[in-house]
Amino acid sequence: MLYLSSIMDIYNGEIVAYKIDDKQDQRLVNDTLNQIDIPEGYILHSDQGSVYTSYAYYQLCEEKSIIRSMSRKGTPADNAPIESFHSSLKSETLYINNQLNSSNHIVIDIVEKYIKNYNNNQIQQKLGYLSPVKYRELAA
């Protein structure tokens, strides 16, 4: 089984960092967070999974001057944007193409292609029918 740790910028819905691993542990989350430079004072929202409530995660957020925000227990709607993204990823790729039993290499390739396509080509009504990357580029 593989696990996806991802960070979405709520401004434009872009997946700005992600990592896939066969273990859902502190290293996976920390490696994902360490992929990007987050400006001081940014808010990082997560669920209340054990990796996000750990002291190691708390310390990393403190080091990066990130403000932690967590959803209420058992309330995925509090984290709707990323929950929706993960649901779409699974339903549009792995479930529809019956890829759940594929090799890890194939699943990783599918997920990486989906994220690249989502960021660069998936137009969104709320972004004026632009992709997340195009919206960010036009705003810069």
C-alpha positions as CSV (number, residue, x, y, z in Angstrom):
1,M,0.0,0.0,0.0
2,L,1.2,3.5,-0.8
3,Y,0.4,6.8,1.0
4,L,0.3,10.3,-0.4
5,S,1.3,13.3,1.6
6,S,0.4,16.5,-0.2
7,I,0.3,20.2,0.5
8,M,-2.2,22.4,-1.4
9,D,-2.0,26.2,-1.6
10,I,-5.6,27.2,-1.0
11,Y,-5.0,30.5,-2.9
12,N,-5.1,28.7,-6.3
13,G,-5.6,25.0,-5.4
14,E,-2.2,24.1,-6.6
15,I,-0.4,21.0,-5.1
16,V,2.8,22.7,-4.1
17,A,4.5,19.6,-2.5
18,Y,3.9,15.9,-2.3
19,K,5.6,12.7,-1.5
20,I,4.5,9.1,-1.9
21,D,5.8,6.3,0.3
22,D,4.9,2.9,1.5
23,K,4.8,4.1,5.1
24,Q,2.5,6.8,6.5
25,D,4.9,8.1,9.1
26,Q,6.5,11.3,10.4
27,R,9.3,11.1,7.8
28,L,6.8,11.1,5.0
29,V,5.1,14.3,6.3
30,N,8.3,16.0,7.2
31,D,9.9,15.2,3.8
32,T,6.8,16.7,2.1
33,L,7.0,19.8,4.2
34,N,10.7,20.2,3.6
35,Q,10.2,20.3,-0.2
36,I,9.0,23.9,-0.2
37,D,10.0,27.2,1.3
38,I,6.9,28.5,3.1
39,P,7.0,32.2,4.0
40,E,6.9,33.0,7.7
41,G,3.4,33.1,9.2
42,Y,1.7,30.8,6.7
43,I,-1.1,28.7,8.0
44,L,-0.8,24.9,7.3
45,H,-4.1,23.1,7.9
46,S,-4.3,19.3,8.5
47,D,-6.4,16.7,10.0
48,Q,-5.6,15.3,13.5
49,G,-3.7,12.2,12.4
50,S,-1.0,11.1,14.7
51,V,1.8,12.5,12.5
52,Y,0.2,16.0,12.6
53,T,-0.3,16.0,16.4
54,S,3.3,14.7,17.1
55,Y,5.9,16.8,18.8
56,A,8.3,16.3,15.8
57,Y,5.7,17.9,13.4
58,Y,5.1,20.7,16.0
59,Q,8.9,21.3,16.1
60,L,9.3,21.4,12.3
61,C,6.4,23.9,12.0
62,E,8.0,26.0,14.7
63,E,11.3,26.0,12.9
64,K,9.7,27.1,9.7
65,S,7.5,29.7,11.5
66,I,4.3,28.0,10.2
67,I,1.1,28.4,12.1
68,R,-0.6,25.0,12.5
69,S,-4.3,24.6,12.1
70,M,-6.2,21.3,12.5
71,S,-9.7,20.1,11.7
72,R,-12.0,18.8,14.3
73,K,-11.7,15.1,15.1
74,G,-13.6,13.0,12.6
75,T,-14.6,16.0,10.5
76,P,-13.1,15.7,7.0
77,A,-15.2,18.6,5.8
78,D,-13.0,20.9,7.8
79,N,-10.2,20.0,5.3
80,A,-12.5,19.9,2.3
81,P,-10.1,21.2,-0.5
82,I,-7.5,18.5,0.0
83,E,-10.0,15.8,0.8
84,S,-11.8,16.6,-2.4
85,F,-8.5,16.6,-4.4
86,H,-7.6,13.2,-3.0
87,S,-11.0,11.8,-3.7
88,S,-10.9,13.1,-7.3
89,L,-7.4,11.6,-7.8
90,K,-8.5,8.2,-6.7
91,S,-11.8,8.2,-8.5
92,E,-10.5,9.6,-11.8
93,T,-7.4,7.3,-11.9
94,L,-7.0,4.4,-9.6
95,Y,-10.7,3.3,-9.2
96,I,-11.9,4.0,-12.8
97,N,-8.9,2.2,-14.3
98,N,-8.9,-0.6,-11.7
99,Q,-5.3,0.3,-10.8
100,L,-5.5,-0.4,-7.1
101,N,-3.7,-3.7,-7.4
102,S,-1.0,-2.4,-9.7
103,S,2.7,-2.3,-8.8
104,N,3.9,0.6,-6.7
105,H,5.9,1.9,-9.7
106,I,2.7,2.1,-11.8
107,V,0.6,3.7,-9.1
108,I,3.4,6.3,-8.4
109,D,3.6,7.1,-12.1
110,I,-0.2,7.5,-12.3
111,V,-0.3,9.8,-9.3
112,E,2.6,12.0,-10.4
113,K,1.0,12.4,-13.9
114,Y,-2.3,13.3,-12.3
115,I,-0.8,16.0,-10.1
116,K,1.2,17.5,-13.0
117,N,-2.0,17.5,-15.1
118,Y,-4.1,18.9,-12.3
119,N,-1.7,21.8,-11.6
120,N,-1.0,22.7,-15.2
121,N,-4.1,21.8,-17.2
122,Q,-7.1,21.3,-15.0
123,I,-9.2,24.5,-15.4
124,Q,-11.3,25.5,-12.5
125,Q,-14.4,27.8,-12.6
126,K,-13.4,29.5,-9.4
127,L,-10.1,30.5,-11.0
128,G,-11.7,32.1,-14.0
129,Y,-11.4,28.9,-16.0
130,L,-7.6,28.8,-15.6
131,S,-5.4,26.0,-14.2
132,P,-3.9,26.5,-10.8
133,V,-0.4,27.2,-12.2
134,K,-1.7,29.7,-14.9
135,Y,-3.7,31.5,-12.2
136,R,-0.6,31.8,-10.0
137,E,1.5,33.0,-12.9
138,L,-1.0,35.7,-13.9
139,A,-1.3,36.9,-10.3
140,A,2.5,37.4,-10.0
